[in-house]
Amino acid sequence: MYETLLNAWKGSGLLRLCMEDLFKMFDISESMFSAAWEMITGSGKVEDLYKIDRQLNELQIAIRRRILEHLAINPAQDINATFVLAILVIDLERIGDYAKNLDEIAKHYPEPISGGAFDALRPMAQRVKEMFRETKIAITESDAKLARKVMADQANLAMQADRLMDQLIESKDIAVKEGIVAALLSRYIKRVSAHLKNVASSVVNPYHRIGYRPNEKED
């Protein structure tokens, strides 16, 4: 499915511009997540993620407008590509929203995120950073093997996040505030990874199965 988008990217016209903006959205969402996590851990400078997020919104609007213009001019051309684009921009925009959620936690919980319930979060966040890198390679090179790896890694990360949530609920030793913050962080990290999985799935799945495992049977 994604090969139709790559062909559009290598061509000219409105869809090429859409693809260029899509990659800009990917880079911005990646930088927003990294900046937000660095603010969470206290290892980075404070960024105005709300201002940066507006760039994501503007790019999403521009892509949608160009899709409509393209279909108005060529109603029977590149329909699959436009459908996929319309889905992917939603996932990338949502990553920006979750990065803002992380930023809000950093502002309301200035204590160092380390020790206790937070120890499990660092490797999860690091894995998401690696997923960004791998997902970009997968979509720029139409690498189905790497896309499947991203999807499998996300499934594992989701299970880790769910286990952490269970532990937080069952634990009697974790302070309430620490438990709430850890639970929110794990949920936001999981959601970012899920949106990356959706993007990666476009490389291996037909349009109607984007976001699902490629080995699942049709309903």
C-alpha positions as CSV (number, residue, x, y, z in Angstrom):
1,M,0.0,0.0,0.0
2,Y,2.7,2.5,1.0
3,E,4.5,2.1,-2.4
4,T,1.7,4.2,-3.9
5,L,2.8,7.0,-1.6
6,L,6.4,6.6,-2.4
7,N,5.6,6.8,-6.1
8,A,3.8,10.0,-5.5
9,W,6.8,11.4,-3.5
10,K,9.1,10.6,-6.4
11,G,6.8,12.3,-8.8
12,S,5.5,15.8,-9.0
13,G,2.5,17.9,-8.2
14,L,0.3,18.2,-5.1
15,L,0.9,14.7,-3.7
16,R,4.6,15.2,-3.8
17,L,4.1,18.3,-1.7
18,C,1.8,16.3,0.6
19,M,4.6,13.7,1.1
20,E,7.2,16.4,1.8
21,D,4.9,17.9,4.5
22,L,4.2,14.4,5.9
23,F,7.9,13.9,6.5
24,K,8.1,17.3,8.1
25,M,5.3,16.3,10.4
26,F,7.1,13.1,11.3
27,D,10.3,15.0,12.2
28,I,8.4,17.5,14.3
29,S,6.5,14.9,16.2
30,E,9.7,13.0,16.9
31,S,11.5,16.2,18.2
32,M,8.4,17.0,20.3
33,F,8.5,13.6,22.0
34,S,12.2,13.8,22.6
35,A,12.0,17.3,24.0
36,A,9.1,16.4,26.2
37,W,10.8,13.4,27.7
38,E,14.0,15.4,28.3
39,M,11.9,17.9,30.2
40,I,10.4,15.1,32.2
41,T,13.8,13.7,33.2
42,G,15.3,17.2,33.7
43,S,18.0,16.6,31.1
44,G,16.8,19.1,28.5
45,K,15.9,22.8,28.1
46,V,12.3,23.9,28.3
47,E,10.6,24.0,24.9
48,D,7.4,25.7,23.9
49,L,5.7,22.6,22.6
50,Y,2.4,24.3,22.1
51,K,4.0,26.7,19.7
52,I,5.8,23.8,17.9
53,D,2.5,21.8,17.9
54,R,0.9,24.6,15.9
55,Q,3.3,23.7,13.1
56,L,2.0,20.2,13.1
57,N,-1.6,21.5,12.9
58,E,-0.8,23.8,10.0
59,L,0.9,21.0,8.1
60,Q,-2.0,18.7,8.6
61,I,-4.4,21.3,7.3
62,A,-2.2,22.0,4.3
63,I,-2.0,18.3,3.5
64,R,-5.8,17.9,3.7
65,R,-6.3,20.9,1.5
66,R,-3.9,19.6,-1.1
67,I,-5.6,16.2,-1.0
68,L,-8.9,17.8,-1.8
69,E,-7.4,19.9,-4.6
70,H,-5.7,16.8,-6.1
71,L,-9.0,14.8,-6.1
72,A,-10.9,17.7,-7.5
73,I,-8.4,17.9,-10.4
74,N,-7.8,14.1,-10.7
75,P,-10.8,12.4,-9.1
76,A,-9.8,8.9,-10.2
77,Q,-6.0,9.2,-9.7
78,D,-4.0,8.1,-6.6
79,I,-7.1,7.5,-4.6
80,N,-5.4,4.9,-2.3
81,A,-2.5,7.2,-1.7
82,T,-4.8,10.1,-0.6
83,F,-6.6,7.8,1.8
84,V,-3.4,6.6,3.4
85,L,-2.1,10.2,3.7
86,A,-5.3,11.2,5.4
87,I,-4.8,8.5,8.0
88,L,-1.1,9.1,8.6
89,V,-1.4,12.8,9.3
90,I,-3.9,12.0,12.1
91,D,-1.5,9.7,13.8
92,L,1.4,12.2,13.6
93,E,-0.8,15.0,14.9
94,R,-1.9,12.9,17.8
95,I,1.8,12.2,18.8
96,G,2.2,15.9,19.1
97,D,-0.8,16.0,21.5
98,Y,0.7,13.3,23.7
99,A,4.0,15.2,23.7
100,K,2.1,18.2,25.1
101,N,0.6,15.9,27.7
102,L,4.1,14.9,28.8
103,D,5.1,18.5,28.9
104,E,2.1,19.2,31.3
105,I,3.4,16.5,33.6
106,A,6.9,18.0,33.6
107,K,5.4,21.4,34.6
108,H,3.2,20.0,37.4
109,Y,5.7,17.4,38.7
110,P,9.2,19.1,38.8
111,E,10.7,16.4,40.9
112,P,13.3,14.1,39.3
113,I,11.7,11.1,37.5
114,S,14.0,8.4,38.9
115,G,13.8,5.5,41.2
116,G,10.7,3.6,42.4
117,A,7.9,3.3,39.9
118,F,9.8,5.5,37.4
119,D,12.6,3.0,36.7
120,A,10.5,1.0,34.2
121,L,9.6,4.1,32.2
122,R,13.1,5.1,31.0
123,P,13.6,2.0,28.8
124,M,10.1,2.3,27.5
125,A,10.7,5.9,26.4
126,Q,14.1,4.9,24.9
127,R,12.3,2.2,22.9
128,V,9.9,4.7,21.5
129,K,12.8,6.9,20.4
130,E,14.2,3.9,18.5
131,M,10.8,3.2,17.0
132,F,10.7,6.7,15.6
133,R,14.0,6.1,13.9
134,E,13.0,2.7,12.6
135,T,9.6,3.8,11.5
136,K,11.1,6.6,9.4
137,I,13.4,4.2,7.7
138,A,10.6,1.8,7.1
139,I,8.4,4.4,5.4
140,T,11.1,6.1,3.4
141,E,12.5,2.9,2.1
142,S,9.2,0.9,2.1
143,D,11.0,-1.7,4.3
144,A,8.3,-4.2,5.2
145,K,10.6,-6.2,7.5
146,L,11.5,-3.2,9.6
147,A,7.9,-2.1,9.7
148,R,6.9,-5.5,11.1
149,K,9.6,-5.2,13.7
150,V,8.2,-1.8,14.8
151,M,4.7,-3.3,15.1
152,A,6.0,-6.3,17.1
153,D,8.1,-4.0,19.4
154,Q,5.0,-1.9,20.0
155,A,3.0,-4.9,21.1
156,N,5.7,-5.8,23.6
157,L,5.9,-2.2,24.9
158,A,2.1,-2.2,25.3
159,M,2.3,-5.3,27.4
160,Q,5.0,-3.7,29.6
161,A,2.9,-0.6,30.1
162,D,-0.1,-2.7,31.0
163,R,2.0,-4.7,33.5
164,L,3.3,-1.5,35.1
165,M,-0.3,-0.2,35.4
166,D,-1.3,-3.4,37.2
167,Q,1.7,-3.1,39.5
168,L,0.9,0.5,40.3
169,I,-2.7,-0.4,41.1
170,E,-1.8,-3.3,43.3
171,S,1.2,-1.7,45.1
172,K,0.7,-0.3,48.7
173,D,4.2,1.2,48.9
174,I,4.0,3.8,46.1
175,A,3.1,7.4,47.1
176,V,-0.2,8.5,45.5
177,K,1.3,11.4,43.5
178,E,4.2,9.2,42.2
179,G,1.8,6.5,41.2
180,I,-0.5,8.9,39.3
181,V,2.4,10.4,37.5
182,A,3.9,7.0,36.6
183,A,0.6,5.8,35.4
184,L,0.0,8.8,33.2
185,L,3.5,8.6,31.7
186,S,3.2,4.9,30.9
187,R,-0.1,5.6,29.2
188,Y,1.2,8.4,27.1
189,I,4.3,6.5,26.1
190,K,2.1,3.6,25.1
191,R,-0.1,5.8,23.0
192,V,2.8,7.4,21.2
193,S,4.1,3.9,20.4
194,A,0.7,2.9,19.1
195,H,0.5,5.8,16.7
196,L,4.0,4.9,15.4
197,K,2.8,1.4,14.9
198,N,-0.1,2.7,12.8
199,V,2.3,4.6,10.6
200,A,4.6,1.6,10.2
201,S,1.6,-0.7,9.4
202,S,0.9,1.4,6.3
203,V,4.0,-0.2,4.8
204,V,2.7,-3.8,5.1
205,N,-1.1,-3.5,5.2
206,P,-3.8,-2.6,2.7
207,Y,-5.7,0.6,3.5
208,H,-8.5,-1.0,5.4
209,R,-6.1,-2.8,7.7
210,I,-3.8,0.1,8.6
211,G,-3.2,0.0,12.4
212,Y,-3.8,-3.7,12.7
213,R,-1.4,-6.7,12.7
214,P,-0.7,-8.0,9.1
215,N,-1.3,-11.6,10.1
216,E,-4.8,-11.1,11.4
217,K,-7.6,-12.7,9.3
218,E,-10.2,-10.7,7.6
219,D,-13.4,-10.3,9.6
